[in-house]
Amino acid sequence: MDLQIKVITNYSNEIKNSVEHLLKLLQGSDSGISDHKLREIIASENSYLFLAANAQDVCMGMLTIGIYQSPTGKKAWIEDVAVDEFFRGQSIGENLITFAIQFARRHNVDVLNLTSSPARVAANNLYKKAGFQPKETNVYRMVLSTDSYA
């Protein structure tokens, strides 16, 4: 399979449609994403949106990575990993994760984190296979915006 993973640097309606489709698969709802929010992500110096596409430029999956500096080191979080149902089982997720790891290394990240629901068995197995280790901790969340998609 001919797979290309791109770091998205420009907005287009095609990209928006692809992201909305994959978000629907990830979240199970039609919440969508505003043009403003997507443009903000693409323009950000700390957030990177990756799209995986085939030779026909059909979007097969996505991943977002956020990178930041803290007193304990340079860190990154992988978010919003989603693969189109039609393309699952073809190593798209594995390729996206590998790409993200390499990207983080090129950006001198000290620690790369992600979270995954225990119910997502295949995803958790993929992350372990890629070298991620479970960390005994609690994740707490406070939603501060009604525009939140999570």
KEKOLLUM-421769 format. One record per residue (C-alpha): residue in three letters; residue number from 0; x, y, z. Coordinates in steps of 0.001 Angstrom, whole numbers. Layout:
// KEKOLLUM-421769
ATOM   aa    i       px       py       pz
ATOM  ALA  NUM        X        Y        Z
...
//
This chain:
// KEKOLLUM-421769
ATOM   aa    i       px       py       pz
ATOM  MET    0        0        0        0
ATOM  ASP    1     1215     3485     -877
ATOM  LEU    2      854     5572     2295
ATOM  GLN    3     1900     9144     2838
ATOM  ILE    4     1661    10971     6157
ATOM  LYS    5     1553    14739     5903
ATOM  VAL    6     1946    17442     8518
ATOM  ILE    7     -912    19764     7614
ATOM  THR    8      244    23355     7127
ATOM  ASN    9    -2612    24798     5058
ATOM  TYR   10    -6378    24768     5474
ATOM  SER   11    -8715    23367     2821
ATOM  ASN   12   -12322    22202     2761
ATOM  GLU   13   -11086    18695     1898
ATOM  ILE   14    -8952    18626     5031
ATOM  LYS   15   -11852    19918     7121
ATOM  ASN   16   -14167    17228     5714
ATOM  SER   17   -11584    14518     6426
ATOM  VAL   18   -11017    15704     9997
ATOM  GLU   19   -14761    15918    10659
ATOM  HIS   20   -15291    12396     9310
ATOM  LEU   21   -12512    10983    11492
ATOM  LEU   22   -13693    12914    14567
ATOM  LYS   23   -17130    11406    14093
ATOM  LEU   24   -15581     7920    14139
ATOM  LEU   25   -13500     8809    17187
ATOM  GLN   26   -16240    10483    19206
ATOM  GLY   27   -19359     8868    17817
ATOM  SER   28   -21087    12194    17257
ATOM  ASP   29   -21554    14840    14588
ATOM  SER   30   -20005    17652    16625
ATOM  GLY   31   -17695    18650    13764
ATOM  ILE   32   -14993    21276    13970
ATOM  SER   33   -15279    24940    13088
ATOM  ASP   34   -13182    26501    10351
ATOM  HIS   35   -11713    28810    12986
ATOM  LYS   36   -10709    25970    15326
ATOM  LEU   37    -9093    23937    12527
ATOM  ARG   38    -7234    26970    11174
ATOM  GLU   39    -6036    27698    14717
ATOM  ILE   40    -4649    24159    15063
ATOM  ILE   41    -2912    24334    11686
ATOM  ALA   42    -1382    27757    12471
ATOM  SER   43     -261    26795    15980
ATOM  GLU   44     3441    26559    16763
ATOM  ASN   45     2732    23836    19325
ATOM  SER   46       43    21671    17708
ATOM  TYR   47      588    19492    14672
ATOM  LEU   48    -2084    17689    12690
ATOM  PHE   49     -991    14632    10711
ATOM  LEU   50    -3151    13067     8007
ATOM  ALA   51    -2433     9693     6425
ATOM  ALA   52    -3492     9385     2793
ATOM  ASN   53    -3131     6821       31
ATOM  ALA   54    -1847     7374    -3521
ATOM  GLN   55    -5288     8633    -4565
ATOM  ASP   56    -5082    11241    -1763
ATOM  VAL   57    -7913     9588      167
ATOM  CYS   58    -7582    10396     3866
ATOM  MET   59    -7270     7176     5866
ATOM  GLY   60    -6368     8419     9334
ATOM  MET   61    -5212    11273    11534
ATOM  LEU   62    -3260    12091    14657
ATOM  THR   63    -2579    15320    16531
ATOM  ILE   64      497    15994    18626
ATOM  GLY   65      971    18893    21029
ATOM  ILE   66     4465    19861    22189
ATOM  TYR   67     5307    22083    25162
ATOM  GLN   68     8130    22913    27547
ATOM  SER   69     7749    22452    31305
ATOM  PRO   70    10182    22682    34234
ATOM  THR   71    10532    18886    34103
ATOM  GLY   72    11379    18737    30408
ATOM  LYS   73    10045    19058    26911
ATOM  LYS   74     6885    17000    26596
ATOM  ALA   75     4389    16025    23950
ATOM  TRP   76      925    14518    23957
ATOM  ILE   77     -566    12444    21182
ATOM  GLU   78    -4282    13103    20746
ATOM  ASP   79    -7146    12245    18421
ATOM  VAL   80    -5728     9110    16807
ATOM  ALA   81    -8354     7879    14368
ATOM  VAL   82    -8353     5536    11383
ATOM  ASP   83   -11220     5298     8925
ATOM  GLU   84   -13137     2048     9472
ATOM  PHE   85   -12612     1065     5825
ATOM  PHE   86    -8814     1164     6232
ATOM  ARG   87    -8448     -495     9637
ATOM  GLY   88    -6175    -3514     9831
ATOM  GLN   89    -3771    -2027     7268
ATOM  SER   90    -1207     -612     9752
ATOM  ILE   91    -2389     2985     9276
ATOM  GLY   92    -2482     3589    13047
ATOM  GLU   93      925     1977    13466
ATOM  ASN   94     2383     4211    10749
ATOM  LEU   95      840     7320    12308
ATOM  ILE   96     2265     6442    15739
ATOM  THR   97     5715     5706    14283
ATOM  PHE   98     5618     9012    12406
ATOM  ALA   99     4635    10846    15609
ATOM  ILE  100     7470     9215    17578
ATOM  GLN  101     9997    10223    14905
ATOM  PHE  102     8519    13732    14780
ATOM  ALA  103     8807    14063    18571
ATOM  ARG  104    12427    12905    18461
ATOM  ARG  105    13248    15480    15755
ATOM  HIS  106    11722    18135    18040
ATOM  ASN  107    13887    16979    20981
ATOM  VAL  108    10931    15885    23089
ATOM  ASP  109    11938    14223    26370
ATOM  VAL  110     8647    12440    27129
ATOM  LEU  111     5849    11447    24759
ATOM  ASN  112     2462    10746    26366
ATOM  LEU  113     -955     9587    25283
ATOM  THR  114    -4131     8326    26869
ATOM  SER  115    -6416     5612    25602
ATOM  SER  116    -9637     4158    26887
ATOM  PRO  117    -9211      580    28171
ATOM  ALA  118   -12131     -333    25899
ATOM  ARG  119    -9971      430    22851
ATOM  VAL  120    -8137    -2895    23020
ATOM  ALA  121    -6561    -2772    19548
ATOM  ALA  122    -5323      781    20116
ATOM  ASN  123    -3840     -108    23512
ATOM  ASN  124    -2058    -3109    22005
ATOM  LEU  125     -685     -872    19245
ATOM  TYR  126      670     1646    21752
ATOM  LYS  127     2358    -1080    23808
ATOM  LYS  128     3835    -2616    20650
ATOM  ALA  129     5219      821    19710
ATOM  GLY  130     7026     1037    23071
ATOM  PHE  131     4611     3029    25220
ATOM  GLN  132     4268     1818    28787
ATOM  PRO  133     1234     2261    31030
ATOM  LYS  134     1826     4820    33769
ATOM  GLU  135       90     4400    37108
ATOM  THR  136    -1604     7743    37497
ATOM  ASN  137    -5011     9351    37518
ATOM  VAL  138    -6090    11601    34697
ATOM  TYR  139    -8281    14483    35784
ATOM  ARG  140   -10155    16784    33471
ATOM  MET  141   -12026    20041    33818
ATOM  VAL  142   -13954    21241    30780
ATOM  LEU  143   -13597    25023    30620
ATOM  SER  144   -15201    25693    27254
ATOM  THR  145   -18510    24767    25691
ATOM  ASP  146   -16557    24556    22407
ATOM  SER  147   -14654    21526    23688
ATOM  TYR  148   -14880    18450    21493
ATOM  ALA  149   -13608    15995    24081
//
